[in-house]
């Protein structure tokens, strides 16, 4: 089972490269944002709990996120048989530790962490451009700067966590999408 965490700042290309990984390796994609929206839409018990936090403007507790991810994995065992790509999770070291435990309980582990590394000025440029092209309201300069600050404070420490475990593979996230993916493929194939 090939379990990949795709890691990088907002605008680093995680979504684009996740799509390429899914197509190439037949992985099951878990995006925490998609999972939360789906549970809320379907009115599940987990969705109702998540909505209560979101409506108050609060972050969901790590254990709730893990419960949701575990339920998705358990409900999609067949689809996830080849492996899973975790997109947007984990975001903190406690979440990474909880993910390790959850996967171990299912007889598997994180295989590799693909870290898309992009200079900050390029991240800002990409996100602003995406906002102009899609009309996405949260892709404006002020929000981008806030999102990057949160990323640097809360999420970037995960790089050292995964480096210590020998799982982090730094990928240059600038250049042609195909060239970036070729680098990712080489890194992933080395751990298959």
N, C-alpha and C positions, 0 to 999 in steps of 0.2 A: 504494500500500500504506500503510495507516494503522497505525503501530506506536505503542502507548501504554504508557508506564510509569505504573503507578498507585502513588503514593507517599504514605506517611503512617505515623504511629506505630501500634503495636498498638492495636486498638480504634477506629481512625479510620473504619472502614467500607469498607475496600478490597475485601473479599470481596463485600459487598452491591452496591457500585457496579460492580465487575468484572462481575457477573452482568448488570446493566443495560446496560453497554457491549457485552457479548457479544450480547445480544438485539437491541439497537438497530443495531449496526454490522456484525454478522456476523463478529466477530473470533474468532480462535483464541486460547484462553486457555492461558497457560503459568504454572503455579504451581510454583516450584522445589520446595516441600515435596511436592506431589503427584507431580512428576516423579521425585524421589529415592525416594519410597516405591514407586512403580511399578517402577522399575529394580531395586530391591532385591527386591521380590516376584517379579519375572520372572526373577531370577537372571542378569541381564546382566553382562557384564564390568565396565561402568561401575558397575552396582549393587553388585557385589562389592567394588570399590574404595571406593565411597562407604560401604558398610557397615563396612569396616575402620576408617575414620576415625570414624564415628559410634559404633561399639562402644568406642572408646578415649576417647570424650567430646571429640573434637577437631572443629574446624570443617574443612570440606572446602576444599582449595586452590581459589583462584579459577579456575585453568585447568581443573580437573576440572568445576566447575559450568558453565563455558562450553562444554566438550566435550559435556556432557550436554544443555545447551540447544540447541547446534548440531545434535546428533543428532535431537532432537525436531523442530526446524524442518525439517531435511532429510527426515525421514520423513513429515512432514505438509504438504508443499508445497501440495497442493491445498486442504486445510482452512485453511491460513494465507494463501491468496491475497489475501483482503481486507485482512489485517493481523493483528497480534498484540497481545494485552494481556499485559504482563509484570507479574505479581503476586508481590511478595516478592523481586524482583530488579530492579536491582542493590541491594545493601545497603551497598556501599562505593565510593569513587571508583575504585580499581583495577578493581572489577567493572564499573563504568559505562564505563570506558575499554575494557575487554575486550569489552563488549557492542557498543560503537561499531565496533570492528574486525570483530567477527563479523558484524554486520549489513552493514557496508560490503563485506565479501567476498561477500555475497549480493545486492549491488546495492541495498541499502535502508538506512534509518537510523531512529532514533527520531524520530517525528513531533511528539510532545508529551509532557510529563510532567504528569499530573494530581496536584497536591499537596493532599491532604485535610488541612486544618488544623483541629485540635480542641484546646481547652484541656486541660491535663493532668488536672485534677480530673474532667473529663467522661470522659476516656479510662479512668481508674481505675474510675469508676462503671460505665461500659459493660462493661468486662472482668469485673469482679466479678459484675455482673448476668448476663452470659453464662455465667459459671462456675456460678452458682446454677441457671440454666435448663437447662444442658446437662450439668452434672456434670463438665465438663472440668477435670481435676485441676490443670492449669497456670494456670488462671484464678483464682488466689488473690492476696491483697494482696502478699505477699512476692515471689512470682514476677513479678507485674505491675510492681512497682517495679524489679526487676532488668532485666526486658525493656525498660522505658522508659529506664533508665540506659544499656543497650547501644545502644538506638536513638539517644539523644542523643549518645553518644560516637562511634559508628561510622557511623550512617546519616544523621543530619540534615545532615552536611556536604555531602551530595549536592544539597541544595537550592541552595546557592551554585554548585555545579558546573553544574547545569542552568540556573540563572538566567543565568550567564555566557554560555551557549550560546543564550539566548533561548527555551528550551524549557519552562521551569517556569511552570505556571499555578496560582496559589493559589486553592483552592476552600474556602469556608467549610463545614466538615464537620459543623456542628450545624444542627438543624432537622429538618423532615420529609424523609424519604428522597427523595420525589419532587422537592422543592424543590432539594435538593442535586444530584440528577441533572440537573435543568433547567440548573443552572449549569455542570455538567460538559459537557452537550450543547453549550451555547453556546460553551464554550472549545474543544471538539473540532471543532465545525463551522467554527470560524474558521481551522483549520489544514488542513482536508480539501482 
